[in-house]
Amino acid sequence: MRNAVILLTGLGLLLLQWIIAWFVPYEHLTPILVLPVVLTMAVGEFSLARGALLTFVLGYLTDAGSGGALGLWTFTLVSVFLLARMVGLKLFLHGVVFQVLLTFLASIAAGVLMMGVLLVFDRRPVAVASALGVVAGQSLATAACAPFVFAFVAGLPGVSSPRPDEAA
């Protein structure tokens, strides 16, 4: 049941993201609303297996709705989940500034990772300078929305972030 709540929340955030993308004229102003959910699972009280599996499904749903290369978002979100999990930044959930910073850095990492995968596997040339502009703009938009998504996800049943006394 708790996993279904996370997945339904992720699906709702994806729908909201696609609605925003429909109405916003510039691609680089569209936030990636699923990324804060993935970061919450990475630094929260989720087991590695549960968090990775939920992240995989969220990445697959993102791939299915984006119309791009299948597996790109799945690979990227799972990689970001594992990287944030490995770093173990439990303190980042305890303040808005740290949430914004973590989301911005994770979004930059995801964008650069996606560009690298596309450069390796896609045979078409990629305009790296314009792609970096899109990554930077999406990262800023995602970071601006992150505190709201973190607060919403923290209120869901089955989601608990570490308390300050446990993180130290």
C-alpha positions in Angstrom: 0.0 0.0 0.0 2.8 2.4 0.9 4.5 1.7 -2.4 1.3 2.3 -4.3 1.0 5.7 -2.6 4.5 6.7 -3.7 3.9 5.5 -7.3 0.6 7.3 -7.5 2.2 10.4 -6.2 5.0 10.1 -8.7 2.4 9.6 -11.5 0.5 12.7 -10.3 3.7 14.7 -10.3 4.5 13.4 -13.8 1.1 14.5 -15.0 1.6 17.9 -13.5 5.1 18.1 -15.1 3.6 17.3 -18.5 0.9 19.9 -18.0 3.5 22.5 -17.1 5.5 21.5 -20.2 2.4 21.9 -22.4 1.8 25.5 -21.2 5.4 26.7 -20.8 6.8 27.8 -24.1 10.5 27.0 -23.2 11.7 23.5 -22.5 14.4 24.7 -20.1 11.8 26.2 -17.7 10.0 22.8 -17.1 10.9 21.3 -13.7 11.6 17.6 -13.3 9.1 17.0 -10.4 9.9 13.3 -9.9 13.5 14.0 -9.0 12.7 15.3 -5.4 10.7 12.1 -4.8 13.7 10.0 -5.9 16.0 12.1 -3.6 13.5 11.7 -0.7 13.7 7.9 -1.1 17.5 8.0 -1.4 18.2 10.0 1.7 15.1 8.9 3.7 14.2 5.8 5.6 13.8 3.6 2.6 15.6 0.3 2.1 17.9 0.1 -0.8 15.8 -2.5 -2.6 12.5 -0.7 -2.1 13.9 2.7 -3.1 15.7 1.3 -6.2 12.6 -0.6 -7.3 10.3 2.4 -6.9 12.8 4.7 -8.6 13.0 2.2 -11.5 9.2 2.2 -11.9 9.1 6.0 -11.7 11.9 6.2 -14.3 10.0 3.8 -16.6 6.8 5.9 -16.3 8.8 9.0 -17.1 10.3 7.2 -20.2 6.8 6.1 -21.3 5.4 9.6 -21.2 8.4 11.5 -22.5 8.4 10.0 -26.0 12.2 9.9 -26.0 14.6 7.0 -25.9 13.2 4.2 -23.7 15.3 3.5 -20.7 17.1 6.9 -20.6 15.1 8.3 -17.6 15.0 4.9 -16.0 18.8 4.6 -16.1 19.3 8.2 -15.0 16.9 8.3 -12.1 18.2 4.9 -10.7 21.8 6.2 -11.1 20.9 9.5 -9.2 19.2 7.4 -6.5 22.2 5.2 -6.0 24.6 8.1 -6.1 22.6 10.1 -3.5 22.2 6.9 -1.4 26.0 6.3 -1.6 26.8 9.8 -0.5 24.4 9.5 2.3 23.3 13.1 2.6 20.7 12.7 5.4 21.3 16.2 6.6 20.0 17.7 3.3 16.4 17.0 4.2 16.4 19.3 7.2 16.3 22.7 5.6 14.9 24.4 2.5 18.3 25.7 1.4 19.8 22.2 1.6 16.8 20.7 -0.3 17.2 23.2 -3.1 20.9 22.7 -3.3 20.7 18.9 -3.3 18.0 19.0 -6.0 19.9 21.5 -8.1 23.1 19.4 -7.9 21.2 16.1 -8.6 19.4 17.7 -11.5 22.7 18.9 -13.0 24.2 15.4 -12.5 21.1 13.8 -14.2 21.3 16.2 -17.1 25.0 15.7 -17.7 24.5 11.9 -17.4 21.7 11.9 -19.9 23.8 14.0 -22.3 26.7 11.6 -22.0 24.5 8.6 -22.6 23.0 10.3 -25.6 26.4 11.2 -27.0 27.6 7.6 -26.7 24.5 5.8 -28.0 22.8 8.2 -30.2 24.3 8.7 -33.7 23.0 12.2 -34.3 25.1 15.1 -33.3 24.1 16.9 -30.2 24.5 20.7 -29.7 26.3 20.5 -26.3 26.1 24.3 -25.6 22.3 24.5 -26.1 21.9 21.2 -24.2 23.8 22.6 -21.2 21.5 25.6 -21.2 18.5 23.4 -21.1 20.1 21.3 -18.2 20.9 24.5 -16.3 17.4 26.0 -16.8 15.6 22.7 -15.9 17.8 22.4 -12.8 16.9 25.8 -11.6 13.2 25.2 -12.2 13.4 21.8 -10.4 15.3 23.3 -7.5 12.7 26.1 -7.2 9.9 23.4 -7.0 11.8 21.0 -4.7 10.8 22.3 -1.3 7.1 21.9 -2.2 7.6 18.4 -3.5 9.7 17.4 -0.5 7.1 18.7 1.9 4.3 16.9 0.0 6.1 13.6 -0.1 7.2 13.8 3.5 3.5 14.0 4.5 2.6 10.7 2.7 2.0 7.5 4.7 5.1 5.3 4.8 7.5 8.1 4.2 9.7 9.3 7.0 12.8 11.4 6.8 15.5 11.0 9.4 15.2 13.1 12.5 18.1 15.5 13.2 19.3 13.5 16.2 19.6 10.3 14.1 21.4 12.0 11.2 24.3 13.2 13.4 
